Amino acid sequence: MKLQTALKLGRVSNLPTVWTNTLAGSVLVGTREFGPELVVMLLAFSLFYTGGMFLNDAFDAEFDAVERPERPIPSGQISRRAVCRYGYGLMAAGIALLAWLGFAFEPRTGLWPALGGLALAGVITFYDWNHKKNPLSPVVMGLCRVLVYVGAGLCYTVKLPSGLWIGAVLMLCYLIGLTTIAKQENLGKVENLWPLLFLAAPVLYGAWLVTVHGMVVLFWLLFCGWLLVALWFLRRRRRGDIPRAVVSLIAGISLLDAVLIAGSGSTTLAVLALAGFGITLFFQRYISGT
């Protein structure tokens, strides 16, 4: 398989948002110092994301043949069967890495990281298989990001604190709003707007965090400002504005991670998440994020 084909299939421009999810999940369980285990975690969750994107194209091959004939499978760059092999293989490698991490790195939480990875692989596969006809697919997509938080947390503790679950629920709400827009991207218009109300949850929680931790304010303002930019694209509705809104909201995942990390008291690590936002935007200029 050619590198360019792999990059298209994997939508790798969005990988920095997976990295900041991993960082946020780790910080929200109380981790402040990182060693080589973080590199293993970042690689593992990158494999899950990339494998899931491969399978998304494999399951959508018939749809893409009509709506997006330029995609790698319908254009003949690679076979559907090969994409399936790569997709499942990448996720299996992710599970293996998490299993290794659970036994080889402190604090050695055993099989829990691998079990979290197995759950993530299952939810990713279910979404890819059933998202076109499932009205609850935005929730399923959100659960994929929730399980990145959970999987990262399980690498450090088997007793996940309430802070992680709050962050996971907020990310779920954000993904419900984002995925609702993405599902209507091919229509050229957004017909159902009410799920966008879910985007208000992280905004309101961030406002509360500002009253508790004043240093959150910069990250929260950036998050809110970028959210308004994405929603402005939806309101303007010129040609290409819905895809612009989608990729903007995808990049905004890292901004939400930054808000949550700053709210936990770690400004330095929040700046790293902010960098993930910038890197995502840079990569999206060269590799499509949708």
C-alpha positions, -999 to 999 in steps of 0.1 A, spaced: 0 0 0 13 35 -9 20 59 19 -4 85 4 -32 59 3 -26 50 39 -26 87 50 -60 92 33 -75 60 48 -63 69 82 -73 105 83 -41 110 102 -44 147 103 -67 142 133 -43 121 153 -32 149 176 -67 150 190 -63 113 200 -30 122 217 -45 151 237 -74 127 247 -48 103 260 -30 131 278 -63 144 293 -74 109 304 -41 104 322 -41 138 339 -77 135 350 -68 104 371 -41 124 389 -10 117 368 15 146 365 48 130 357 52 108 326 78 83 315 81 59 285 47 45 292 31 76 277 48 69 243 34 34 244 -1 48 252 1 74 224 11 47 199 -16 23 210 -44 48 208 -31 61 175 -34 25 162 -70 22 173 -79 55 156 -61 47 124 -75 11 123 -110 25 129 -106 49 100 -95 21 77 -126 1 87 -148 31 82 -138 32 45 -141 -6 42 -177 -6 56 -186 26 36 -171 13 3 -205 10 -15 -217 44 -3 -184 60 -13 -186 44 -47 -216 67 -54 -209 98 -32 -171 98 -29 -156 79 -59 -122 95 -53 -118 76 -20 -90 49 -21 -113 18 -23 -138 29 -50 -110 45 -70 -91 12 -71 -61 23 -51 -65 -7 -27 -90 -35 -22 -117 -36 4 -104 -69 18 -69 -55 23 -83 -24 41 -102 -47 65 -70 -67 72 -50 -35 79 -79 -21 101 -83 -51 123 -46 -57 124 -39 -21 136 -65 -24 164 -51 -58 175 -17 -43 177 -32 -15 199 -47 -41 223 -14 -59 225 5 -27 233 -20 -19 261 -16 -55 275 22 -50 275 18 -17 292 -4 -31 320 23 -57 330 56 -41 320 52 -5 333 44 10 366 19 10 383 12 -23 365 -26 -24 364 -26 -58 348 -52 -67 322 -73 -36 327 -57 -14 300 -61 -43 275 -97 -48 285 -103 -11 279 -87 -14 245 -108 -44 237 -140 -24 245 -127 4 224 -121 -18 194 -156 -33 198 -173 1 199 -152 14 169 -162 -17 149 -198 -14 158 -198 23 148 -181 16 114 -205 -12 106 -238 5 116 -234 43 117 -252 50 84 -285 36 96 -282 41 133 -298 74 147 -278 69 179 -245 67 160 -233 101 174 -235 86 209 -216 56 197 -189 78 182 -187 98 215 -182 65 234 -151 59 213 -135 90 227 -149 82 262 -131 49 260 -98 66 251 -102 86 284 -110 54 302 -83 33 286 -57 60 294 -69 62 330 -67 24 334 -30 25 325 -25 43 359 -53 32 382 -82 7 383 -102 31 405 -112 58 380 -120 91 399 -151 112 393 -130 139 375 -123 115 347 -159 105 343 -170 142 343 -145 149 315 -156 118 296 -192 128 297 -183 163 285 -163 149 256 -193 126 249 -216 156 246 -191 174 224 -188 144 200 -226 141 198 -229 176 185 -199 172 162 -210 138 147 -245 151 141 -231 177 118 -206 153 102 -235 128 94 -252 155 73 -220 167 56 -230 150 23 -264 167 23 -249 201 19 -270 214 47 -277 207 84 -313 197 89 -313 188 126 -298 214 148 -311 204 182 -282 180 190 -259 210 188 -273 219 223 -250 192 236 -221 215 228 -233 238 255 -224 213 282 -186 217 279 -190 255 275 -210 258 308 -187 234 327 -157 254 315 -174 286 327 -177 270 362 -141 259 361 -130 295 355 -146 305 388 -127 277 406 -94 279 387 -87 314 372 -59 300 350 -86 281 330 -100 313 315 -75 316 286 -81 280 275 -119 284 279 -120 315 259 -101 299 231 -124 269 231 -155 291 231 -141 313 204 -132 284 181 -167 269 187 -183 301 175 -161 300 144 -173 265 136 -209 274 142 -205 305 120 -196 283 91 -229 264 97 -249 297 98 -232 311 66 -237 278 47 -217 286 16 -203 258 -5 -179 238 16 -189 254 49 -202 222 65 -170 203 60 -151 234 73 -173 233 104 -167 196 109 -129 198 107 -129 229 129 -149 210 155 -126 180 153 -96 202 160 -116 217 189 -114 184 206 -79 193 217 -91 226 230 -117 209 252 -89 186 264 -68 217 273 -97 232 293 -102 200 313 -64 196 319 -61 232 330 -91 227 353 -72 199 370 -45 223 379 -18 216 352 -13 246 330 19 233 314 2 201 302 -28 222 291 -4 241 268 7 208 253 -30 200 245 -32 235 230 -3 226 207 -23 195 196 -50 218 184 -25 238 163 -8 206 149 -42 193 139 -51 224 120 -17 223 102 -21 187 92 -57 192 80 -43 216 54 -27 187 36 -47 156 46 -85 157 47 -99 154 82 -133 140 71 
